[in-house]
């Protein structure tokens, strides 16, 4: 007895049978394990994707509804069996990142942890605030994805012995996103959750910060660009800064400022960044045009203001400007989510600054 799992013709016969009551097939094309059906959708797109996913996923297939006349069946290649470490890898990376951020935070405060190990505690305010912002950001993605039935990993933190002590954190989605609504909600959840920690941290940190004179002798350091959001919080917390004065940020406020920068980077409407998820949910197949425009803006800011933007532009090209579609690529976003999506552009403009870092001369 022949099995549909082996010959491609048997697979096609099986899939055509599973389309019954959902999609009326007029044409079918088979190419390299991907099967494309032309025909007519018989039920609501959301119901169609849900029904076909339930029928096909146990057999290693996912439905991709690109239009009401175009249905593609994707074969899920079996992954190699991997050693399951549970949450231990996530925990170890978190602890390692805590060590590196505490060390960086302490040295930024003028401590010398290598000669005086107890001085490392001076880095705790910076490290705990920064990791809280990054962690809550990723947990926003995690819990929203879980709510939509998307399989995701716990956050992975990336330690770094230099710079800020970390290269950030990420989660990995292990199953496709069902529709644009889920894609949008997962994308926007991280930045909004992270800001719920970053904004209070900025306010508290500013109250602990020190007012200094910029023309004072020996004043050397990094002048930070001030996004509109930070400027507003600074004005509400400290009032107008006197002429010739500046604010020497407390580590908690500095971590909050980094939180705004991280939010800005993630909201860039490029590839599979959070902003890329939002852009695809809003404009669908036109998302690549939005990504190209964002890339041009990055190159412009990198040329005129801060060269670091050229690095992010290059990284964006390496990672790719395209975004994979959700399983249901037909149903558009509702009006409320569209409004929130366009508001996220204003949020990006309020947390980004053309020149984040400027090194002052002695």
PyMOL commands that set and color helices and strands:
alter all, ss='L'
color gray80, all
select helices_A, chain A and resi 8-18+45-59+88-108+117-147+180-207+228-238+251-267+274-304+308-319+335-351
alter helices_A, ss='H'
color red, helices_A
select strands_A, chain A and resi 23-31+34-41+61-67+70-75+156-159+166-170+210-213+222-224+245-248+357-359
alter strands_A, ss='S'
color yellow, strands_A
deselect
rebuild
show_as cartoon
